Amino acid sequence: MVAEGRRGSLTAGERAQWRELGQVRRFGDGEVLLREGESARRVMLLVGGRVKVVTSADEGAEVVLAYREPGEVFGEMAALDGGEHSASVIAVGPVETWALSPERFEVFLERHPRVCRAMLMVMVHRLRQADRQRLEYRARSVTERIAGRLLFLSGQVGEPMADGGVRIGIRLTLPELAATVAAGRDMTVKAMSRLRALRVVTTDAAHHFVLPDLEALRAVAEGRAARH
């Protein structure tokens, strides 16, 4: 899996078997692949495009938890425990997946026990990441939280630029950013003004965030930069 060091990547043989058991499903931009709160009906391997994993905050705002790239699997947790999906998965642009029913997913795992351990390692990594984020949010300012979130996104959907900076490859609105870091809109606007003043965040002509200096941004995220 791209964003996680390919801990859960399938081998060529495993992908071929998944394709044999699965069904091709395509989605347009904004379509929901899996819906939060629904029972598991399929497990999907993303083979083309990008998706975002989102959940709903108490006030109804959409919180983007992560973005997933080709090669990643989602929907497996609900299929394994028979529960409901803990988040929704939404297409960001055109998407192609290979979908397995929970029953066929079980057959696949029986044939490929290596994948069980690989998926377990991915789940552990995600849980540790979520725990670390919760602890950081309690101790850090909104500016530091946003800086940390942008760093996280640079690792997931960052696009290297010729001048050494990184462009966030998705358009992220201020309300989306505010919800993601559990902050109000006014505080988010002030924090972004601080980050722009520190010259660690800019915006390009297409309204994508650009990070000119990741190390300087990391210093802000870790509370090592001068506060304004």
C-alpha positions in Angstrom: 0.0 0.0 0.0 1.6 3.2 -1.2 1.1 5.4 1.9 2.2 2.6 4.3 5.4 1.3 2.9 3.4 -1.3 0.9 3.0 -3.4 4.0 -0.2 -4.9 2.5 0.7 -5.1 -1.1 -0.5 -8.1 -3.0 1.9 -10.1 -5.1 1.2 -10.6 -8.8 -0.2 -14.1 -8.1 -2.4 -12.8 -5.3 -3.7 -10.0 -7.5 -4.5 -12.5 -10.3 -6.4 -14.7 -7.9 -8.3 -11.7 -6.5 -9.3 -10.7 -10.0 -10.4 -14.2 -10.8 -12.7 -14.3 -7.7 -13.8 -10.6 -7.9 -16.0 -8.4 -10.0 -14.9 -5.2 -11.7 -16.7 -2.1 -10.4 -16.2 1.4 -11.6 -17.2 4.7 -9.9 -17.3 8.3 -10.9 -16.0 11.3 -8.9 -17.9 11.7 -5.6 -19.6 8.3 -5.7 -19.7 6.3 -2.5 -18.0 2.9 -2.7 -18.7 1.9 0.9 -20.9 3.7 3.4 -20.3 4.3 7.0 -22.7 2.3 9.2 -23.7 -0.2 6.6 -23.0 -3.9 6.9 -20.2 -5.4 4.8 -21.3 -6.4 1.3 -17.9 -6.3 -0.4 -14.2 -6.0 0.1 -12.5 -3.9 -2.6 -9.0 -3.8 -4.1 -8.3 -0.4 -5.6 -6.7 -0.8 -9.0 -7.2 2.6 -10.6 -7.8 6.1 -9.3 -7.9 7.5 -5.7 -10.4 7.4 -2.9 -10.8 9.2 0.4 -11.9 7.6 3.6 -14.2 9.9 5.6 -16.3 9.8 8.7 -18.9 12.2 10.1 -18.2 14.5 13.1 -20.8 15.1 15.8 -21.9 18.3 14.1 -22.2 16.6 10.8 -19.0 17.8 9.2 -17.1 15.4 6.9 -13.7 14.4 8.4 -11.2 13.1 5.9 -9.3 10.3 7.6 -7.0 9.3 4.8 -6.6 8.9 1.0 -6.0 5.5 -0.6 -4.0 4.7 -3.7 -4.0 1.8 -6.2 -3.0 -1.4 -4.6 -4.8 -0.8 -1.3 -7.7 -2.9 0.1 -10.6 -1.5 2.0 -13.8 -2.9 3.6 -11.9 -5.8 5.0 -12.5 -5.0 8.7 -16.3 -5.1 8.5 -16.1 -8.3 6.4 -13.9 -10.0 8.9 -15.9 -9.2 12.0 -19.3 -9.1 10.5 -19.9 -5.5 11.7 -20.6 -2.2 10.1 -18.2 0.0 8.1 -16.5 2.5 10.5 -16.1 5.1 7.7 -17.2 5.8 4.2 -15.0 5.5 1.1 -15.6 8.0 -1.7 -14.2 8.3 -5.2 -11.9 11.2 -5.9 -12.1 11.2 -9.7 -12.8 8.1 -11.8 -12.1 4.9 -9.8 -11.8 1.2 -10.7 -11.9 -1.6 -8.2 -12.1 -5.4 -8.0 -14.7 -6.3 -5.5 -15.1 -9.5 -3.5 -18.1 -10.6 -1.5 -17.3 -11.3 2.1 -17.7 -15.0 1.3 -15.2 -14.9 -1.6 -12.9 -12.7 0.5 -12.8 -15.6 3.1 -12.0 -18.0 0.3 -9.2 -15.7 -0.9 -7.7 -15.5 2.6 -7.8 -19.3 3.0 -5.9 -19.7 -0.2 -3.4 -16.9 0.7 -2.6 -17.0 4.4 0.3 -14.6 3.9 -2.2 -11.8 3.1 -3.9 -12.3 6.6 -0.7 -11.2 8.3 0.0 -8.4 5.8 -3.5 -7.0 6.4 -3.1 -7.4 10.2 0.1 -5.3 10.0 -1.7 -2.6 8.1 -4.5 -2.5 10.6 -2.0 -2.2 13.5 -0.2 0.6 11.7 -3.4 2.5 11.2 -4.5 2.1 14.8 -1.1 3.3 16.1 -1.3 6.2 13.7 -4.8 7.1 14.9 -3.7 6.8 18.6 -0.7 9.0 18.0 -2.9 11.6 16.2 -5.3 11.8 19.1 -2.5 12.3 21.6 -1.0 15.0 19.5 -4.3 16.9 19.1 -4.6 17.2 22.9 -1.2 18.8 23.3 -0.7 20.9 20.1 -2.1 24.2 18.9 -4.3 24.4 15.8 -1.4 25.8 13.8 0.7 22.8 14.8 -2.1 20.3 14.1 -2.7 21.7 10.6 1.1 21.7 9.9 1.1 18.0 11.0 -1.9 17.2 8.8 -0.3 18.8 5.8 2.8 16.8 6.4 0.7 13.6 6.6 -1.0 14.5 3.3 2.4 15.2 1.6 3.2 11.6 2.3 -0.1 10.3 1.0 -0.9 12.5 -2.0 2.1 14.7 -2.3 3.6 15.5 -5.8 7.3 16.6 -5.9 7.9 19.9 -7.6 10.9 21.0 -9.6 12.0 23.6 -6.9 12.1 20.9 -4.2 8.7 21.7 -2.7 5.7 19.4 -2.6 2.2 20.0 -4.0 -0.8 18.4 -2.3 -2.4 16.5 -5.1 -6.0 17.0 -4.0 -8.0 20.2 -3.4 -8.7 20.6 0.3 -11.2 23.3 1.4 -10.8 25.2 4.7 -13.9 23.6 6.1 -12.5 20.1 5.3 -9.2 21.0 6.9 -10.9 22.5 10.0 -13.0 19.3 10.5 -9.9 17.1 10.0 -8.0 18.8 12.8 -11.0 19.3 15.0 -10.9 23.1 14.9 -13.3 25.9 14.2 -13.3 27.8 10.9 -12.0 31.0 12.5 -9.1 29.3 14.2 -8.3 27.4 11.0 -8.2 30.7 9.0 -5.8 32.3 11.6 -3.6 29.2 11.7 -3.3 29.2 7.9 -2.4 32.9 8.0 0.4 32.0 10.4 1.6 29.2 8.2 1.6 31.5 5.1 3.5 34.2 7.1 6.1 31.6 8.0 6.3 30.7 4.3 5.8 27.0 4.8 2.4 26.9 3.0 1.3 28.6 -0.2 -1.4 28.0 -2.8 -1.0 27.4 -6.6 -3.2 28.7 -9.4 -5.4 25.6 -9.1 -6.0 26.2 -5.4 -3.9 23.3 -4.3 -1.7 23.7 -1.2 2.0 23.8 -1.9 4.6 23.1 0.8 7.9 24.8 -0.2 10.0 23.4 2.7 8.9 20.2 4.5 11.6 20.5 7.2 10.4 24.0 8.1 6.8 22.8 8.2 7.9 19.8 10.3 9.5 22.2 12.8 6.1 24.0 13.1 4.2 20.8 13.5 6.6 19.7 16.3 6.4 23.1 18.1 10.0 24.0 17.3 9.3 27.1 15.2 8.7 30.6 16.6 5.0 31.1 17.3 3.3 34.2 15.9 
